[in-house]
Amino acid sequence: MVYNPFAGCAIAAAMIQAGDMLYADGDTNDKLYAAARLLNYGTGGNNAHVQQRNSLEWLNCSKIDYVMSTYRGYINGKSAFDFCLSKCFDTLADAGKFAGIVSPKDIFENQSDDMKEALKRDWIETIVLLPFGEVAVLVNANKSSEMKKLVRFYDLNHPMLRCRPINLVLSDESYADFFKVSDIKKKDFLKNFINPELPERDGSVIVKLSDFVSKIRRQTYSLTRVPEEEKVMAYIDRKKTYNMYKNLWMNDIDKKNISFLFAPAYHLISDCLITNSQGRLEPRLFDADQGTAYFQDGYAFSINTDAPFDAKWLMTQLNEPYVRRQLHPYGMDEMVPEAITEDQILNLSLYQECENQQEDDDFDFDNLEGDVLPMGYELSSEHVVYTIHKFLGHGSFGYAYSALSHNLLNGEEKEVVLKEFYPCSDFHREGDEFRAVANEYTNFDIDTERQKFCEEAEIMRRLGNTPDSHIVPAEELFKCEKTDTMYYVMPFYHAGSLEDLQNTGANFSEELVLKHIVEPLCKALHIAHANKVLHLDIKPENILVDENGDAALTDFGVAKQYDDEGSIINRAGVHGTSDFAAPEMRVHGSAMIKFGSEPDIFGLSATLYNIMTNNRPHPIQYKSDEDRDLRHFMKEANVSDKFADAIVAGLQAAAPARPANAQAFLNKFPGYENVKLKSC
């Protein structure tokens, strides 16, 4: 028998098909009451027990087996969750369950007396951090013996889980962490587990937003002596979502004439940063050249004139996921936007590139700005118009951008990634159309390199469109007449790369890595190698996370195609200097002329070791001191012995000592000993 004390939660009861076994109290809100009756009727109930009365009354009838509440409100200063929980101490006695929704802060930071009592009784069985800024808690007065003194915890806010169906995640305990009840009782235990420190990032230093902006005094103004033309109030349009790809000095702040100020406001007389005061940060830069204004819809910060200020860098960083995670470590509740303080915003940590930082190829990245296509620039293929949003970086063949794709045939619009053939050290731009032109004095063979670019697109088109390949596909290859160069198009992966997730401080458990990284990437290599393609550049930044939370292999810029006899086709050998490159790729001469899976096995092993331990990978000799050190670091990261054995095998300095192929590598991992990859 299910009791639903708030009619607004009827959808939860409907989801478990409570039907005639539902007892619900609709409060005095007629809409909630009507919704409760409709939902229950739609799931086969007759509404006999759905009553409209004050929800503060507890059910006075038969014994209840299950109490359910999804109401996030407060009753006499107590959350609905705590209100129901306090009643359950008497109603549930030593049997029955209660499932409720609660604010994350009420669990992770401010545990109520009722929650403490439930922990004391060892009734808390499962805590689930939901991907939309709420926490679901299962209280079980009759926990199973294996769950005694333990609490099961799911973090569905994890970037690799939040896109997966909740029911699939909750039905699989390998996604859960099991904590001792005694640990849950400790102050800030779960908070520290969810909100780790911002990790260091190679080539960057961590700075504070307060290094660049400062508070502005907010006060109530008398407008009687203010000139009429200055009586202007600036508003943010809440119906619009801030688009960081528009002109950074925003023109879309509504300004309305005002006759009086009814609350304290900022007087904007110089360039400043303005943000929301709750929910999304939505940063904007106010341009004083447009005039002065008063602002009270959020926060305003003056720009420090004594600090180097790069508007593009600042706005890009303030829109990054790692910044949003600092403000909303438990996810963001769109229905109940969480308030943000001025101090929270000023204390935001930001990544700033070190001065004169250069890429591995010794090309000066700081001087790229003049050659990068600007935001808003449009390129056209036969049926699609692409509008540049953001420069993402440069690689072997040129630049990568995020862009809006608009299909002229069916009207479809979506975010994509554009890869441009523009070898930055050998090309330059000319004219208003940003035409790509080769430098006059260069040994660069344009035709050969362009052919390599097209081959990369063809490899990704062919492999990426193979079912269950976990390889990022190339959707279109075209030449733009305006810029006179080639482009290919890939899907945009909103979760970013594994390197991006590492930089957010995301936790990678062994079970999560096995299901969402090891298995899909072994499938990717199995398909690639069956088609005689070696990737040869596997590392965290070249592995994206798809909409299901699974890893997908990208960037085939140095990939090699081989013939049926295993000989390389139309290319010289490949050399690698990164920490993730196999040792046989670091020698000069004819490296990788013959096909062999071992370099990619090394790259994947190195990536897995780096993800689990945050240590730099390197080749090892079996049963050497380096072998023991590597196992020590993995043990500190709570990696099982069998998982460590697989990594050790893949990192062997001698190629023949590594697993021969992706199938053999996958079978070394715990739980995958007998899993067979599909034949290609």
N, C-alpha and C positions, 0 to 999 in steps of 0.2 A: 504494500500500500504506500503510495507516494504522496507526500504532502508538499504543496507548492504555496508557501505563505504569501507570495506577492504575485498578483495576476500578470504582471509584466514579464514574469519568468515562464509563462506557459509554453513558450517555444521550446524551452529546455525539456519540459515534461513531454511535449509532443515528440521530440527527437527520440525519447526512449519508449515511445508508444505506450504511455501510461494508460490511456483509454479510461475505462470505468474505474480503474484503481487509482485515479487521480483525485486528491482532495485539494482544492485551491481556494484561497481567499482573494477575491478581487477587491482592491481598495476603492475609495470613493471616486476614482478617476474612471468615468464611464468608458473611455476609449480602451484603457487597459483591460477592463472587465470584458468588453465586447471581443477584444482580441483573444483573450483567454478562452472564451467559450467557442469561438470559431476554430481556433487551433485544436482544441480538444475534440470538437465535433469532427474535424477533418481527419483525426487519427482513430476514429471509431468509438469515441466516448459518447456518453449520453448527457453529460453535463449535470448529472444529478447532484454531484458534490461540489460543483463550482458555485460559490456563493459570493455575493457582493457585500462586504462588510469591512470594518476597520482592520487593516492588516496587522495592527498591533496585537490583536487577539490571537492567542494560540489555539490550535485545534483541540476541542474538548469532545473526543469521541473515541473510536477504536485505536488500538496501538498502531503506531506508524513505523513502517519498515525503512522508509527512505525520505529524507527531507532535502529539497532542492531549492536553491535561490540563485538567480543571476542578477539580482538588483544591486546596483553599486551605490545606492543612496545611503543616507544616515538617518537614524531614528533616535531622537532625543540625544544627539551627540555621539551615538554609538553606530558603527557601520552595520548594515543589514546582515553581513556575514557574522559579526560578533553577536548581534541580537539573536539570530537563529541558533548560533553555536551555544549561547548561554542557556537557551531553552532545551537544547538537545541533551544537556547534562542530566536532565530529569526525564525527558521523553524517551530518549534512546536507551537509557539505562546501560546495560552491558551488551546490547545488540543493536543492529540497525546502522544506517549510514547517513551522512550529511554531505552534500556537494554544494559548494558555494563559490561565488566570485568575489574577489576582494581587491582593493588597491594594492599594488606592489609595495608601497611604503608601509602599509599596515602589516605586512609580513616580514619584509627584509630589514626595516629600520625601526618601526614603532610597534613591536608586538604587544597586543592587548593582554589584559589579565585573563580573558577567556581563551586566547590562543595559548598562553602559558599554561593554563589549567589543562587544556587538551593535550599539550606535550607532556605534562606531568602524568596524565592518565595513560600516555602512550596510545592516543587515539588518532593522531595525524598519520595517515598512511601515504598520501601522494600530494605533492605540490607541483603544479605545472605553470611555468612562466609562459604566457600566451604571446603570440607575435603581434598583438594589438594593444599592448600596455595594460593587461589585466593578469591576475593570478587566479587559477582554479585550484581549490583545495578539497581533497577527499578526506572526510573524517569518518573513520570506521571504528565503532565501539567494540568490534569483535575481530581484531586483526588476526591474520593467520600466524601460525607459529614462526614461519620463516621471516615474517615482517616485524616481529617483536623487536622493539628497541631500534628500529630502522625507519627512515623516511625515504620514499622513492621521489626523486626530483627530475623533472624534464624541463629543459630549456628550449622551448620552441622559438625563442627569439634568436637562436643561433643562426647565422647567415646560411648555413647549409641545411637547415631543417625547416625554416619558416615558410618555405614554399611547398613543402610536402603536405599531403592531407593529414590533418591532425589525428584522425582515427588510426591511420597506419603507423604513425610514430608512437602513439600511446599503447598500441597493441604489441610493441616490440621493446622489451625491457633492455635490449642492448643500447638503446638511446638514452637510458636513464642512468643517473648517478644515485648511489645508495649511501645516505649519510646516517651516522649515528644520531639518535634523538638527543643525546648529550651534547653533540656538536651544534645541532640546530638551536639549542637553547642559548648558545654563546652569543654575546652581543656582536652584531655585524658579520656573523659567519657567512650567511648567504649573500649579504651585500658585497663582501670582499670577493666572494666566488663569482659574482655576476659582473662586477665592475673593476677589472684589473687595471693596473697602471698602464699608461700609454708607453708602448715599447719604443726603443730606439730604432731609427731607420737609417740605413747606410746612405751617406751623402747629404744628410739633413741634420739640423739641430732643432730641438724643441724650444719654442718661444711661447710667451703668453700674449694674448690679445691686448692686455693692458700695456704692453710695450709700444703699442701703436695708437691706441685710443684711450680717452679718459672720460670720466663722468662729466655730465653737464648738469648744472643746478636746475631743478624743476620747481616752479613756483606758480602761484596764482597771480595773474597780471590784471591790472586795471587798464582797460583800453580807451579810457576817456581822453587820454592825451596822445594816443597813438594815431599817426596819420591814417586816413581812410584806406589808402592803397596797401598798407601793411597789415590790415585787419584780415589776415588769411589763415585758415586752419588747414593743415595737411592731413589727409586721411589715407590709410591703406585699404584698398578694395579687397575685402575678405573673400569675395567670390572668385578672385583670380589667384592662381598659384604663381609665385615668383618664378620667372624664367631667367636663370643665370646666364643664358646665352644671348640675351638682348644687350643693348648698349649698357655698359656698366654704370655710367652716370645716368640714373633713372629719370625718365620723363613721365612715367605713368603713375606718379603719386598725385591723387586727386587733391585739388586745392579749392576750398569753398570759403566764401566770405563769412565772417562771424561778427556778431555785435557784442558778445561778452564771453568770458571763459568761466565755465561752471566748475572746473576742477583744475588742479595744478597742471601746468603744461611746460614743454620746452620751447624756448624761443630760438629758432634756427636762423642764425645770421651768417654762418660760415659753413664750408663743406663739412659734412659729418656722416657717420654711420648710424643708420636707424634700423631697429629690429623689432620683431614681435615681443610681447611680454608673456606669451603662453603658446604652447604647441610648437609648431615649426618655427625656426629662427627667422626665416624669410629675410635675410639681410638685404639692405638697399643702401646705396650711397646717394646722399642728398647733395645736389649741386646748387651752391649759393648763387651761381650766375643766373639762375632762374628767378631769383628774388628771395626774400625772407619769408618765413612762415612760422606758425605755432604748431606744435605737435604733441598729442597726448594719447595716441593710440598704441604706444609701445615705449621703447627706450631709444634715447638718442645719445651718441657719444661723439665728442670732439676728436678730431684727428691730430695726433701729436706732430707738430711741425719739426721737432728735433729728432725724429726717428725716420729712417728711410721707409717710404710708404709706396708699395706697389699695389695698386687697386686690383689689377687682374689676379695677382697671386692671392690677395686677401679674400676676395669674393669667391674664388675657386675653393680655397681651403674651408671657408665657413659653410660651404655646401657639401663638404665631404662627409661620408657616413661616420668616420671616426669622431667628428665634431658632434654630430647628432647623438652619438652613443654617450658622449660625456654629459650632455644635457638630459638625455632620456635613457639611462642605462638599462631600464627594464622594458624598453619599447615605448611607443607613443600611442596613447589612447585618443583616437580621433573624436570620440563621442564626448569625452571629458578632458579637454586640453589642460595639460599640467602647467602651472605657473612657473615662470623663470624669473630669477632675480637678476638685478644689474651685476651683482658681484659674481654670480655664476657665469655670466657672459664674459666679463672681464678676465676671469680666471681660466678661460678656455685655453687648452694647450694646442699649438699649431705646429705643423712641420714646415720648416723653412730650409730651402736648399743652401748648403754651404757655399760661400763665395768662391768663384772660380772653379766650382765643381765640374769635372769633365766626365764624359761617358767613357766606357771601356775602350772605345775605338779612338780615344784622344781627340775627338771632334768637339769643339767648343759649343755646348748646348745653349749657353747663354746668348749666343749670337744668332740663334735660329729665328727670332721673332720676325725679322723682315721678310723671311722666305715662307713663313707659315701662312696658309690661306686664312683670311680673317673670318670672324664670326659673321654669319649671315650671307656669306658668299654662296652662290648657287652654281651647281654643275648639273649637266643634263646628259642622260643616256637616251636611248631611243624612246622609251616610254615612261621614264622616271626622272623627277627633279629632286636633287639632293641639296639640302641647305645645311651648311657647316654650322655645328654648334660649338665644338670644343676641340682643341688640339690635344691629342692623347700622348704622343711621343713619336720617336723615330726609331727605325730598325735598319736591317740590312739594305733594303731597297728604297726607303723613303719615309714618308710621314703617315701617321694614322690619326683619323679624326672621328669624333662622334658626329652624326648628322641626322636630320629629319628626312626620311624618304617619303615622297609623295608620288604615288602611282597615278599617272594621267588616264589610264584605262578604266580602273575600278575605283579610284578615289582613296585607296587605302593609304594611311599614314602610319609610320612606325619609326622608332629609333633604330639606327644601324651604325655600323662602323665602316668607314671608308679607308682603304689603304691606297696611298698614292705612290706611283713610281716617280720618286724624286730623290735620287742619291745626293744628300745634302752637301757633301764636300765637293761635288763635281758639277752641280747645277746652280742656276740663279734664276730669279724672276725678272720679267721685263713687261712694262706697260701696265695699263689699268686692268687688263684681263688676267694678270699674274701668270703670264705664259712661262712655261718651264723651258729653259734654254741651257744647253750644256756649256760649261766654261770653255774658253778658247784654248787654253793650254792644259790639257789633261790626257792621260793615257787611257781614259775610260772608254770602253767599247760599248756604246749606247745600245746597239742592236743585240749584242750578246746578253747584256744585263737586263734589257727589256724582256728578252725571251725567258730568262730565269724568273722574272716577275710573273709572267704569264703562266709558266710551268707551276709555280707555287699556287696560283689561283686554280689551275686545273687539278692539281693534286687534292686541294681542299674541297673542290666541287665534287670530285669523284669519290673520295673517301668519306667526306662529311655527309653525303646524301645516302650512304649505306645505312640500312636500319640498325639502330642500337650501336652506332659506331663510336659515340662520345668524342667525335672529332668535329671541330667548328667548321661548318660548310661555307664555301664561297657561293654567294647567290647570283652574282652578276659580274662580268668582266667587260669593261667598256673603255673607249677612248673619248675624252672630252675635247671638243674642238677648240674651246676658249683657251684652255691651259696647254693643249697640245701634248698631253701625256695620258698614261693609262691608270685606271683605277679598278679595284675589285671590292665587292660589298660583302660584309659578313653580318650576322645577327648581333645585336647589342646585348651583352650579358650584364644585367643590372647589379648582380652581386659582386661583379669584378673578378679579380684573379685570386689565387691562393695567397699570393704575396700581399694583396690588398687586405685579405682577411687576417693574415698574420699581423699586419700593421694596426688593425682594430683591436688587437688583444684577444681575439676569439680563441676559445679553448678547443683543442682537437683531441677527443678521446680516441682510444684505439678502435672501438667499435664503429664510431663515426667515420674514421679514416678508412677502415676496411670496406665499409659499404659504399661510401661516397667518393673515395679517391682510388684505392687500390683496385677494386673490382672494375669500375668503368675505364680506368686507364689501361688496365691489362687487356680489356676488350678493344680499346683504341689501338694499342700496339699490335694486338693479334691481327686486326684487320689491315693495318698499315703494312706490317711485315708480310702478310699473305699476298699483298699487292706489290711486294718488292720495293717498299718505300721505307727509308730510315729517317726519323725526325732529326736526331742528332743535336737537339738543343732543348731538352726537357729540363725545366726548372720552374719554380713557383710562379713567376710572372708570365709564363707561357701556358698556364693551366687556368682556365676560366671555370666559373660555377654556373650551371644552367638553372632553368626555372624549377627543376626538381631537386636542386641542391647537389647534383652530381657533377663531378669534374669533367671537363671537356678540353681536349688538347688543341692548341692553336699555334700560330706562327710557324709555318713550314718554310721560312725564308732560307734556311740552310739545309733543308731536307734534300735527300738524294734518291733518285729513281734508278733502279737496277734492272737489267734484262733477266731473262729466265735462267741464264747461266750464272747470274750473280755478279756481273760486271757492271760498273757504273756507266750511265748513259750520258754522253756529251758533256762531261764536267771533269774538272780537276778534283782532287781529294779535299776533304774538309778538316780544318783544324779548330780546336776549341781551347780557350784559355780560362773559362770560368770554373768555379769550384764544382760545378755540376757536370763538367765534361769528363768523359772516361779518359784514363791515362793514355790509351792508344791514339786519342785524338789530339794530344798535346805535343806530339813529335812532328818534326818537319819531314817533308818528303811526300810520299804517295799514301797518306793516311786515308783509310776508308774507301779505297778503290774497289775492294771486294765486299759483297754484302755479308753482313753478320748482325744478329740481333743484339749482341752484347753491349754495344755503346748505349743503346736506349734503355736497356735493363739497368745499367749503371746510373743513368740520368734519373730514372724513376726512383731508384733506391736512394740516391742522394737527396732527392726532393722529399721523400718520406722521412728520412732521418732529420732533415732540416726542419720540417713541419712539427715533428714530435718533440724535438729537443731545443730548437732555435740555435743550434750549433752549426758551424760551417762543415759541410761534408768533405771527405777526402778518401782516396783509395787506401785500402788496408791489406795486410797479409794475414792469412788465417792463423789464429792462435798467437798473434803477435801482441806487443804491448798496446799498439793502437787498437787492436781488436778488443782487448780488455777495457780500454778507456771508452770506446764506443758503446760497449754493452753497459758500462757503468752509467753513462749519461742517459741511456734509454731506460734503464731501471729506475733512475731518479724521476723520469717522466711517466712512470707507471706503465711501461710497455712490457708486455708478456715476453717470456723467454722465446717462444716460438715466433712471435712477430720480429723480435731482435735477430733471431737466426736467419730469417728471410732477408732482412736488411744487410746483415753481414755477408751473406752469400752474394747479394747484388753489388756490393761495394768492393769486391775482390779486385786487386790491382791487375791480376792476370785475367784476360778476357775468357780463356777456356774454363776458368774456375767458377765463373758466374753461371746462373741458370741459362740454359741454351735458348729459351724463348719465353714469350709472355705466359704461355700455358704452364711451363715448368715453374716460373716465378710465382704465379698465382697459387699454385698447389702447395707452396711452402708456407702460406699464411694460415693461422688457426681458423678453422671452420671452412676452409676452401680446399682441403686436401683432396677431395674427390669431385670438385666442380670442374666440368669440362666446358671450355669455350666453344661457341658455335663454329662450325666449319665455314670457311669463306669461299 
